[in-house]
Amino acid sequence: MTAQPIAEPVAATVASLMPRAKAELAELVAFRSVADPAQFPRSECEAAAAWVADALRAEDFTDVAVFDTPDGSQSVYGHLPGPAGAPTVLLYAHYDVQPPLEVAAWDSPPFELTERDGRWYGRGAADCKGGFIMHLLALRALKANGGVPVGVKVIVEGSEEQGTGGLERYAEAHPELLAADAIVIGDTGNFRVGLPTVTASLRGMTMLRVQVDTLAGNLHSGQFGGAAPDALAALIRVLDSLRAEDGSTTVDGLAADAEWQGLQYSEEDFRRDARVLDGVGLIGSGTVADRLWARPAVTVIGIDCPPVVGATPSVQATARAQISLRVPPGQDAAEATKLLTAHLQARTPWGARVTVEQIGQGQPFQADVSSPAYTSMARALATAYPGEEMQAAGMGGSIPLCNTLGALYPSAEILLIGLSEPEAQIHAVNESVSPRELERMSVAEALFLSNYAASKRG
């Protein structure tokens, strides 16, 4: 591919800005912005939102606003007007993060950006506070080399990790706010470090809480155990019914045999990326890519039951679990929710009382990687990663906003890029970002905006 005239100065500018980027990411990571008031105070998210808003104002964005969404979270918006007649590009990221999990399992404090072995560690470093820094670096590089050639809107969400849909509902009520010709979702990542990748598909998701009740209260296991119905045992049976013997997801009525036709993921690479222990087998059937990107996957992400420490010899009267079901493209998340609910109700043994509560849902997404914006992105990525060509892969995670934006703006092209390659270990302890990937992806985004503007000029 022909080199772009501004590629070298843009790359040099981004490289010079990396110390500033590290300092800013450290400030942003320091906010414990988990959008769950049961775990962290709302003030942490509010402070992070204010930081993002101030950063946009400092870059001459107009109409900067921090607004409340229907789920009680806050999102941040800003607009940077472009040259007359230029297209508008929406840049997306989110500032909320997953909980840190076991703080003691981190090798450095989760909310303190720490450099180690050539990577920057901290919750949100890759997912997705680093994504916002990527947007800032790209825009600063363009401003230093002739100006930003497109109009830019930025939206930074405050509850993406909770899946509660606040920004989606707000966008539906204010459809003019996020209207754009192209949309860059900075919340995915490369297939691996150094291999430039766009995400062609996302699984949707549904999140349910199931509670099983059997007794009016706990009972002495010596006096009543053996006849009294144990709610925890009943729940374990229900949860076990969600997987076949080989570990494949089995929800009654939900298809689980689709095949992935694109970039493949070797079992050896997956075992290394997932840090599977020696001697432990993978679960499911089909290729790894089938299992990750084309088929549903259920995960029990939490159980309420007595901890081992302090446990008493009791038959449990109640038990509760939270279940995440990833829904692949081609399936409807609402229908999957109905099937999962019916499955849980039908598989609860002993006539135990079961209640199921839905707490989150998002539809899967499929991109058109042959569209003009992807051509601009392919050129940009090939320049930012010399010797490599853009790859298209799936992603097992969910970004429900993609479908909302696709429905609101059917003519807009939606591109998914980001910093969450396998070594980043997002959602796990010791999440990190590669500063080299941050640098190269920032260059790529800047070049994409330049390419896209030129393509629209004809």
FIVEX-714410 format. One record per residue (C-alpha): residue number from 1; residue in three letters; x, y, z negated. Coordinates in Angstrom, 3 decimals, decimal comma. Layout:
<recs>
REC    nr   rest          u          v          w
REC   NUM    ALA          X          Y          Z
...
</recs>
This chain:
<recs>
REC    nr   rest          u          v          w
REC     1    MET      0,000      0,000      0,000
REC     2    THR      1,135      3,553      0,739
REC     3    ALA      2,454      5,361     -2,339
REC     4    GLN      0,341      8,254     -3,570
REC     5    PRO      2,135     11,636     -3,514
REC     6    ILE      1,297     12,454     -7,117
REC     7    ALA      2,144      8,997     -8,474
REC     8    GLU      5,675      9,765     -9,653
REC     9    PRO      4,908     13,097    -11,377
REC    10    VAL      1,787     11,624    -12,991
REC    11    ALA      3,784      8,658    -14,299
REC    12    ALA      6,511     10,969    -15,599
REC    13    THR      3,945     13,154    -17,369
REC    14    VAL      2,245     10,189    -19,030
REC    15    ALA      5,610      8,850    -20,178
REC    16    SER      6,455     12,216    -21,741
REC    17    LEU      3,101     12,246    -23,565
REC    18    MET      3,443      8,821    -25,184
REC    19    PRO      4,837     10,093    -28,530
REC    20    ARG      1,861     12,418    -28,809
REC    21    ALA     -0,467      9,565    -27,860
REC    22    LYS      0,972      7,397    -30,631
REC    23    ALA      0,484     10,157    -33,200
REC    24    GLU     -3,100     10,743    -32,077
REC    25    LEU     -3,933      7,045    -32,065
REC    26    ALA     -2,546      6,806    -35,597
REC    27    GLU     -4,899      9,590    -36,696
REC    28    LEU     -7,872      7,919    -35,042
REC    29    VAL     -7,065      4,421    -36,342
REC    30    ALA     -6,911      5,833    -39,881
REC    31    PHE    -10,687      6,363    -39,880
REC    32    ARG    -12,398      3,250    -41,263
REC    33    SER    -15,147      3,702    -38,715
REC    34    VAL    -17,070      0,439    -39,085
REC    35    ALA    -20,656      1,330    -38,225
REC    36    ASP    -22,103     -0,670    -41,101
REC    37    PRO    -22,818      1,346    -44,262
REC    38    ALA    -22,888     -1,869    -46,263
REC    39    GLN    -19,135     -2,172    -45,664
REC    40    PHE    -17,832      1,392    -45,226
REC    41    PRO    -19,380      4,810    -45,883
REC    42    ARG    -21,040      6,601    -42,973
REC    43    SER    -18,670      9,508    -43,591
REC    44    GLU    -15,837      7,483    -42,005
REC    45    CYS    -17,715      7,266    -38,697
REC    46    GLU    -18,733     10,921    -38,943
REC    47    ALA    -15,108     11,951    -39,433
REC    48    ALA    -14,007      9,872    -36,443
REC    49    ALA    -16,732     11,431    -34,287
REC    50    ALA    -15,633     14,909    -35,341
REC    51    TRP    -12,024     14,050    -34,434
REC    52    VAL    -13,075     12,919    -30,959
REC    53    ALA    -15,149     16,072    -30,459
REC    54    ASP    -12,223     18,290    -31,469
REC    55    ALA     -9,952     16,403    -29,044
REC    56    LEU    -12,374     17,082    -26,173
REC    57    ARG    -12,631     20,769    -27,046
REC    58    ALA     -8,847     21,013    -27,042
REC    59    GLU     -8,885     19,721    -23,443
REC    60    ASP    -11,307     22,493    -22,365
REC    61    PHE    -14,399     20,317    -22,265
REC    62    THR    -17,643     22,268    -22,392
REC    63    ASP    -20,984     21,272    -23,891
REC    64    VAL    -19,188     19,126    -26,465
REC    65    ALA    -21,773     17,627    -28,785
REC    66    VAL    -21,969     15,082    -31,584
REC    67    PHE    -25,497     13,708    -31,509
REC    68    ASP    -27,478     11,181    -33,491
REC    69    THR    -28,713      8,097    -31,682
REC    70    PRO    -31,875      6,150    -32,620
REC    71    ASP    -29,942      3,507    -34,571
REC    72    GLY    -28,558      6,141    -36,947
REC    73    SER    -25,069      6,310    -35,457
REC    74    GLN    -23,369      9,247    -33,759
REC    75    SER    -22,006      9,508    -30,222
REC    76    VAL    -19,780     12,242    -28,798
REC    77    TYR    -20,291     13,888    -25,403
REC    78    GLY    -18,299     16,403    -23,406
REC    79    HIS    -18,246     17,776    -19,859
REC    80    LEU    -15,236     19,009    -17,886
REC    81    PRO    -16,505     20,746    -14,720
REC    82    GLY    -14,689     19,886    -11,502
REC    83    PRO    -14,068     21,713     -8,240
REC    84    ALA    -17,096     22,711     -6,180
REC    85    GLY    -18,541     19,720     -4,357
REC    86    ALA    -16,395     17,195     -6,225
REC    87    PRO    -17,937     13,968     -7,505
REC    88    THR    -18,558     13,392    -11,193
REC    89    VAL    -16,981     10,492    -13,086
REC    90    LEU    -18,201      9,340    -16,499
REC    91    LEU    -15,507      7,971    -18,837
REC    92    TYR    -16,683      5,733    -21,686
REC    93    ALA    -15,077      4,508    -24,906
REC    94    HIS    -16,231      3,818    -28,464
REC    95    TYR    -14,709      4,934    -31,739
REC    96    ASP    -16,438      2,420    -34,009
REC    97    VAL    -14,511     -0,744    -34,802
REC    98    GLN    -14,960     -4,256    -36,077
REC    99    PRO    -14,519     -4,829    -39,821
REC   100    PRO    -10,913     -5,620    -40,783
REC   101    LEU    -11,886     -9,097    -42,068
REC   102    GLU     -9,369    -10,337    -44,653
REC   103    VAL     -7,126     -7,361    -45,362
REC   104    ALA     -4,559     -9,646    -47,007
REC   105    ALA     -4,204    -11,563    -43,723
REC   106    TRP     -2,916     -8,475    -41,907
REC   107    ASP      0,845     -8,094    -41,671
REC   108    SER      0,403     -4,330    -42,050
REC   109    PRO     -2,543     -2,222    -43,289
REC   110    PRO     -5,434     -2,485    -40,784
REC   111    PHE     -6,153      1,252    -40,769
REC   112    GLU     -2,541      2,353    -40,529
REC   113    LEU     -0,995      2,273    -37,051
REC   114    THR      2,226      0,293    -37,394
REC   115    GLU      4,856     -0,393    -34,725
REC   116    ARG      6,235     -3,909    -34,744
REC   117    ASP      7,917     -6,007    -32,046
REC   118    GLY      7,105     -3,480    -29,349
REC   119    ARG      3,389     -3,246    -30,132
REC   120    TRP      1,211     -0,860    -32,164
REC   121    TYR     -0,922     -2,637    -34,772
REC   122    GLY     -4,163     -1,387    -36,300
REC   123    ARG     -7,905     -1,951    -36,143
REC   124    GLY     -9,236     -0,277    -33,014
REC   125    ALA     -5,781      0,204    -31,461
REC   126    ALA     -6,989     -1,653    -28,368
REC   127    ASP    -10,743     -1,918    -28,984
REC   128    CYS    -11,489      0,830    -28,321
REC   129    LYS     -9,846      3,869    -29,891
REC   130    GLY     -6,927      3,198    -27,586
REC   131    GLY     -9,385      3,440    -24,704
REC   132    PHE    -10,224      7,006    -25,649
REC   133    ILE     -6,527      7,896    -25,854
REC   134    MET     -6,128      6,351    -22,386
REC   135    HIS     -8,754      8,752    -21,042
REC   136    LEU     -7,011     11,719    -22,660
REC   137    LEU     -3,620     10,749    -21,216
REC   138    ALA     -5,038     10,376    -17,702
REC   139    LEU     -6,714     13,777    -17,821
REC   140    ARG     -3,660     15,510    -19,292
REC   141    ALA     -1,452     14,036    -16,564
REC   142    LEU     -3,762     15,359    -13,849
REC   143    LYS     -4,010     18,791    -15,470
REC   144    ALA     -0,213     19,004    -15,497
REC   145    ASN     -0,004     18,078    -11,815
REC   146    GLY     -2,476     20,259     -9,956
REC   147    GLY     -5,638     19,819    -11,976
REC   148    VAL     -8,425     17,296    -12,442
REC   149    PRO     -9,968     16,785     -8,975
REC   150    VAL    -13,366     15,528    -10,154
REC   151    GLY    -15,980     16,592    -12,628
REC   152    VAL    -15,605     14,519    -15,779
REC   153    LYS    -18,120     13,507    -18,405
REC   154    VAL    -16,926     11,663    -21,489
REC   155    ILE    -19,147      9,654    -23,802
REC   156    VAL    -17,693      8,007    -26,911
REC   157    GLU    -20,093      5,681    -28,701
REC   158    GLY    -20,358      5,140    -32,438
REC   159    SER    -22,048      1,746    -32,806
REC   160    GLU    -20,956     -0,459    -29,893
REC   161    GLU    -19,590     -3,183    -32,151
REC   162    GLN    -22,899     -3,493    -34,018
REC   163    GLY    -24,902     -4,097    -30,837
REC   164    THR    -27,822     -2,041    -32,146
REC   165    GLY    -28,441     -0,198    -28,872
REC   166    GLY    -28,520      3,371    -30,132
REC   167    LEU    -26,707      4,949    -27,198
REC   168    GLU    -28,699      2,899    -24,689
REC   169    ARG    -31,991      4,201    -26,066
REC   170    TYR    -30,657      7,756    -26,242
REC   171    ALA    -29,507      7,609    -22,613
REC   172    GLU    -32,903      6,314    -21,522
REC   173    ALA    -34,558      9,282    -23,260
REC   174    HIS    -32,030     11,770    -21,783
REC   175    PRO    -31,236     10,323    -18,330
REC   176    GLU    -29,626     13,513    -17,028
REC   177    LEU    -26,911     13,493    -19,686
REC   178    LEU    -24,717     10,683    -18,349
REC   179    ALA    -25,558     10,904    -14,634
REC   180    ALA    -22,411     10,382    -12,534
REC   181    ASP    -21,186      9,119     -9,176
REC   182    ALA    -18,827      6,606    -10,786
REC   183    ILE    -18,502      5,263    -14,320
REC   184    VAL    -15,301      3,975    -15,907
REC   185    ILE    -15,905      1,803    -18,964
REC   186    GLY    -12,587      1,796    -20,832
REC   187    ASP    -13,469     -1,135    -23,083
REC   188    THR    -12,191     -4,283    -21,367
REC   189    GLY     -8,611     -5,114    -20,381
REC   190    ASN     -6,104     -6,963    -18,253
REC   191    PHE     -6,124    -10,739    -17,923
REC   192    ARG     -2,694    -10,590    -19,488
REC   193    VAL      0,014     -7,971    -20,058
REC   194    GLY      1,370     -6,698    -16,766
REC   195    LEU     -1,405     -8,125    -14,560
REC   196    PRO     -3,781     -5,300    -13,547
REC   197    THR     -7,328     -6,551    -13,869
REC   198    VAL    -10,839     -5,207    -13,481
REC   199    THR    -13,675     -7,000    -15,221
REC   200    ALA    -16,233     -8,277    -12,727
REC   201    SER    -18,727     -9,688    -15,196
REC   202    LEU    -19,709     -9,474    -18,842
REC   203    ARG    -21,738    -11,891    -20,891
REC   204    GLY    -24,690    -10,373    -22,658
REC   205    MET    -25,491    -11,210    -26,243
REC   206    THR    -28,173    -11,739    -28,802
REC   207    MET    -27,631    -11,618    -32,557
REC   208    LEU    -29,954    -13,421    -34,973
REC   209    ARG    -30,142    -13,996    -38,709
REC   210    VAL    -31,728    -17,233    -39,828
REC   211    GLN    -32,806    -17,926    -43,415
REC   212    VAL    -33,875    -21,288    -44,813
REC   213    ASP    -35,871    -21,516    -48,077
REC   214    THR    -36,782    -24,754    -49,849
REC   215    LEU    -37,233    -24,076    -53,575
REC   216    ALA    -38,497    -21,378    -55,901
REC   217    GLY    -35,022    -21,271    -57,434
REC   218    ASN    -31,756    -23,209    -57,713
REC   219    LEU    -31,885    -26,534    -59,556
REC   220    HIS    -29,372    -28,635    -61,509
REC   221    SER    -27,906    -31,066    -58,965
REC   222    GLY    -27,613    -33,849    -61,541
REC   223    GLN    -31,230    -33,605    -62,626
REC   224    PHE    -32,852    -32,891    -59,242
REC   225    GLY    -30,256    -33,675    -56,544
REC   226    GLY    -31,192    -36,508    -54,218
REC   227    ALA    -34,874    -35,580    -53,956
REC   228    ALA    -34,977    -31,790    -54,100
REC   229    PRO    -34,538    -30,304    -50,577
REC   230    ASP    -31,247    -28,419    -50,386
REC   231    ALA    -31,566    -25,226    -48,335
REC   232    LEU    -27,846    -25,082    -47,564
REC   233    ALA    -27,866    -28,675    -46,301
REC   234    ALA    -30,882    -27,853    -44,137
REC   235    LEU    -29,122    -24,809    -42,704
REC   236    ILE    -26,005    -26,849    -41,938
REC   237    ARG    -28,137    -29,295    -39,951
REC   238    VAL    -29,741    -26,451    -38,020
REC   239    LEU    -26,380    -24,919    -37,166
REC   240    ASP    -24,913    -28,268    -36,152
REC   241    SER    -27,769    -28,724    -33,669
REC   242    LEU    -26,439    -25,757    -31,671
REC   243    ARG    -23,470    -27,777    -30,374
REC   244    ALA    -23,061    -31,059    -28,544
REC   245    GLU    -20,488    -33,638    -29,595
REC   246    ASP    -17,842    -31,983    -27,372
REC   247    GLY    -18,598    -28,547    -28,822
REC   248    SER    -20,654    -27,286    -25,879
REC   249    THR    -23,444    -24,884    -26,751
REC   250    THR    -26,825    -26,642    -26,791
REC   251    VAL    -29,855    -24,411    -27,130
REC   252    ASP    -33,059    -26,155    -26,082
REC   253    GLY    -34,085    -24,942    -22,620
REC   254    LEU    -30,969    -22,791    -22,006
REC   255    ALA    -28,875    -23,755    -18,974
REC   256    ALA    -25,187    -24,312    -19,730
REC   257    ASP    -23,673    -25,754    -16,548
REC   258    ALA    -22,760    -22,760    -14,349
REC   259    GLU    -19,306    -22,573    -12,755
REC   260    TRP    -16,911    -19,618    -12,418
REC   261    GLN    -15,629    -19,077     -8,871
REC   262    GLY    -12,971    -16,408     -9,422
REC   263    LEU     -9,637    -16,115    -11,258
REC   264    GLN     -8,967    -19,235    -13,331
REC   265    TYR     -7,581    -19,568    -16,856
REC   266    SER     -5,314    -22,561    -17,475
REC   267    GLU     -5,853    -24,564    -20,648
REC   268    GLU     -2,177    -24,128    -21,546
REC   269    ASP     -2,407    -20,337    -21,288
REC   270    PHE     -5,679    -20,295    -23,192
REC   271    ARG     -4,309    -22,411    -26,027
REC   272    ARG     -1,405    -20,004    -26,377
REC   273    ASP     -3,566    -16,869    -26,161
REC   274    ALA     -6,132    -18,235    -28,613
REC   275    ARG     -3,437    -19,567    -30,962
REC   276    VAL     -5,024    -23,011    -31,119
REC   277    LEU     -3,244    -25,190    -33,665
REC   278    ASP     -1,202    -28,162    -32,447
REC   279    GLY     -3,334    -31,272    -32,093
REC   280    VAL     -6,644    -29,384    -32,136
REC   281    GLY     -8,688    -29,810    -28,971
REC   282    LEU    -10,614    -27,175    -27,061
REC   283    ILE    -14,392    -27,374    -27,127
REC   284    GLY    -16,900    -27,535    -24,297
REC   285    SER    -16,742    -28,903    -20,769
REC   286    GLY    -15,821    -27,535    -17,360
REC   287    THR    -12,912    -25,181    -16,754
REC   288    VAL    -11,883    -22,655    -19,371
REC   289    ALA    -13,171    -19,908    -17,077
REC   290    ASP    -16,552    -21,702    -16,869
REC   291    ARG    -16,767    -21,811    -20,648
REC   292    LEU    -15,693    -18,202    -21,220
REC   293    TRP    -17,363    -16,316    -18,386
REC   294    ALA    -20,145    -18,391    -16,826
REC   295    ARG    -21,829    -20,263    -19,673
REC   296    PRO    -23,598    -19,378    -22,924
REC   297    ALA    -21,608    -19,649    -26,141
REC   298    VAL    -22,973    -19,727    -29,669
REC   299    THR    -20,929    -18,708    -32,708
REC   300    VAL    -21,882    -18,761    -36,361
REC   301    ILE    -20,290    -15,522    -37,508
REC   302    GLY    -21,357    -15,543    -41,151
REC   303    ILE    -23,049    -17,651    -43,831
REC   304    ASP    -24,537    -16,543    -47,136
REC   305    CYS    -24,008    -19,340    -49,662
REC   306    PRO    -22,178    -19,705    -52,975
REC   307    PRO    -18,385    -19,286    -52,750
REC   308    VAL    -16,188    -22,133    -53,911
REC   309    VAL    -14,751    -20,059    -56,740
REC   310    GLY    -17,378    -19,936    -59,465
REC   311    ALA    -19,658    -22,498    -57,828
REC   312    THR    -22,099    -24,333    -60,105
REC   313    PRO    -23,526    -27,864    -59,643
REC   314    SER    -26,789    -26,666    -58,143
REC   315    VAL    -29,176    -27,566    -55,365
REC   316    GLN    -29,490    -24,366    -53,338
REC   317    ALA    -32,900    -22,792    -52,950
REC   318    THR    -31,993    -20,504    -50,038
REC   319    ALA    -29,254    -20,083    -47,448
REC   320    ARG    -28,738    -17,656    -44,566
REC   321    ALA    -26,535    -17,403    -41,485
REC   322    GLN    -25,843    -14,883    -38,732
REC   323    ILE    -25,594    -16,293    -35,219
REC   324    SER    -24,176    -14,698    -32,078
REC   325    LEU    -25,149    -16,089    -28,672
REC   326    ARG    -23,226    -14,876    -25,618
REC   327    VAL    -25,390    -14,903    -22,488
REC   328    PRO    -23,736    -15,176    -19,031
REC   329    PRO    -24,724    -13,245    -15,897
REC   330    GLY    -27,734    -14,832    -14,234
REC   331    GLN    -29,519    -15,387    -17,535
REC   332    ASP    -31,834    -12,982    -19,343
REC   333    ALA    -30,834    -12,080    -22,895
REC   334    ALA    -34,447    -11,605    -24,015
REC   335    GLU    -35,388    -15,070    -22,773
REC   336    ALA    -32,265    -16,518    -24,409
REC   337    THR    -33,355    -14,904    -27,672
REC   338    LYS    -36,746    -16,602    -27,457
REC   339    LEU    -35,167    -19,969    -26,701
REC   340    LEU    -32,648    -19,667    -29,549
REC   341    THR    -35,383    -18,629    -31,987
REC   342    ALA    -37,578    -21,543    -30,954
REC   343    HIS    -34,618    -23,919    -31,246
REC   344    LEU    -33,832    -22,793    -34,791
REC   345    GLN    -37,452    -23,121    -35,847
REC   346    ALA    -37,883    -26,550    -34,256
REC   347    ARG    -34,627    -27,998    -35,619
REC   348    THR    -35,095    -26,985    -39,264
REC   349    PRO    -35,554    -30,258    -41,201
REC   350    TRP    -37,750    -31,388    -44,095
REC   351    GLY    -40,477    -28,814    -43,488
REC   352    ALA    -38,219    -26,127    -44,935
REC   353    ARG    -39,369    -22,548    -44,457
REC   354    VAL    -37,354    -20,737    -41,818
REC   355    THR    -37,346    -17,081    -40,848
REC   356    VAL    -35,480    -15,652    -37,872
REC   357    GLU    -34,645    -11,963    -37,491
REC   358    GLN    -33,188    -10,395    -34,360
REC   359    ILE    -30,610     -7,695    -35,125
REC   360    GLY    -29,023     -7,036    -31,729
REC   361    GLN    -29,352     -7,783    -28,036
REC   362    GLY    -27,714     -6,802    -24,741
REC   363    GLN    -28,024     -7,987    -21,158
REC   364    PRO    -25,138     -9,490    -19,140
REC   365    PHE    -23,521     -7,469    -16,359
REC   366    GLN    -22,182     -8,221    -12,868
REC   367    ALA    -20,080     -5,668    -10,934
REC   368    ASP    -19,670     -5,222     -7,176
REC   369    VAL    -15,885     -5,236     -6,772
REC   370    SER    -16,153     -4,561     -3,021
REC   371    SER    -17,545     -1,044     -3,531
REC   372    PRO    -15,588      2,121     -2,535
REC   373    ALA    -14,675      3,056     -6,104
REC   374    TYR    -13,048     -0,338     -6,583
REC   375    THR    -10,966      0,300     -3,455
REC   376    SER     -9,708      3,494     -5,090
REC   377    MET     -9,013      1,606     -8,302
REC   378    ALA     -7,160     -1,165     -6,436
REC   379    ARG     -4,777      1,395     -4,928
REC   380    ALA     -4,258      3,031     -8,306
REC   381    LEU     -3,523     -0,222    -10,128
REC   382    ALA     -1,127     -1,425     -7,417
REC   383    THR      0,830      1,824     -7,789
REC   384    ALA      0,844      1,774    -11,598
REC   385    TYR      1,916     -1,891    -11,577
REC   386    PRO      4,514     -2,164     -8,790
REC   387    GLY      4,511     -5,549     -7,105
REC   388    GLU      1,077     -6,514     -8,427
REC   389    GLU     -2,398     -6,412     -6,892
REC   390    MET     -5,685     -5,821     -8,672
REC   391    GLN     -7,311     -9,003     -9,986
REC   392    ALA    -10,972     -9,502    -10,888
REC   393    ALA    -11,864    -11,599    -13,923
REC   394    GLY    -14,793    -12,156    -16,223
REC   395    MET    -15,018    -11,214    -19,860
REC   396    GLY    -16,825    -13,184    -22,495
REC   397    GLY    -17,697    -10,112    -24,539
REC   398    SER    -20,682     -7,824    -24,162
REC   399    ILE    -21,140     -4,136    -23,346
REC   400    PRO    -24,933     -3,688    -23,222
REC   401    LEU    -24,615     -0,064    -22,122
REC   402    CYS    -23,457     -1,219    -18,651
REC   403    ASN    -26,900     -2,501    -17,755
REC   404    THR    -28,591      0,604    -19,092
REC   405    LEU    -26,336      2,824    -16,993
REC   406    GLY    -26,813      0,587    -13,964
REC   407    ALA    -30,589      0,892    -14,264
REC   408    LEU    -30,524      4,658    -14,880
REC   409    TYR    -28,042      5,414    -12,089
REC   410    PRO    -28,385      2,659     -9,471
REC   411    SER    -26,143      4,474     -6,982
REC   412    ALA    -23,272      4,867     -9,457
REC   413    GLU    -20,370      2,442     -9,275
REC   414    ILE    -19,381      0,960    -12,636
REC   415    LEU    -15,753     -0,051    -13,195
REC   416    LEU    -14,484     -1,863    -16,272
REC   417    ILE    -10,853     -1,507    -17,348
REC   418    GLY     -9,046     -1,192    -20,657
REC   419    LEU     -6,365     -2,330    -23,076
REC   420    SER     -7,741     -5,544    -24,594
REC   421    GLU     -5,447     -8,198    -23,088
REC   422    PRO     -5,069    -11,525    -24,985
REC   423    GLU     -2,111    -10,444    -27,132
REC   424    ALA     -4,228     -7,579    -28,483
REC   425    GLN     -6,230    -10,059    -30,614
REC   426    ILE     -9,256     -7,759    -30,757
REC   427    HIS    -11,873     -8,593    -33,414
REC   428    ALA     -9,228    -10,610    -35,279
REC   429    VAL     -6,655     -9,702    -37,909
REC   430    ASN     -3,500     -7,989    -36,639
REC   431    GLU     -5,200     -6,312    -33,672
REC   432    SER     -2,656     -4,428    -31,573
REC   433    VAL     -2,099     -2,560    -28,352
REC   434    SER      0,839     -2,667    -25,978
REC   435    PRO      2,107      0,918    -25,563
REC   436    ARG      3,408     -0,086    -22,137
REC   437    GLU     -0,106     -1,148    -21,112
REC   438    LEU     -1,513      2,101    -22,500
REC   439    GLU      1,001      4,022    -20,421
REC   440    ARG      0,401      2,096    -17,196
REC   441    MET     -3,383      2,038    -17,509
REC   442    SER     -3,406      5,791    -18,168
REC   443    VAL     -1,397      6,311    -14,990
REC   444    ALA     -3,796      4,039    -13,118
REC   445    GLU     -6,841      5,937    -14,339
REC   446    ALA     -5,325      9,272    -13,336
REC   447    LEU     -4,490      7,946     -9,870
REC   448    PHE     -7,964      6,452     -9,559
REC   449    LEU     -9,568      9,838    -10,218
REC   450    SER     -7,319     11,380     -7,580
REC   451    ASN     -8,045      8,611     -5,078
REC   452    TYR    -11,773      8,733     -5,735
REC   453    ALA    -11,920     12,489     -5,216
REC   454    ALA    -10,055     12,128     -1,904
REC   455    SER    -12,388      9,336     -0,745
REC   456    LYS    -15,408     11,549     -1,353
REC   457    ARG    -13,849     14,388      0,645
REC   458    GLY    -13,814     12,023      3,595
</recs>
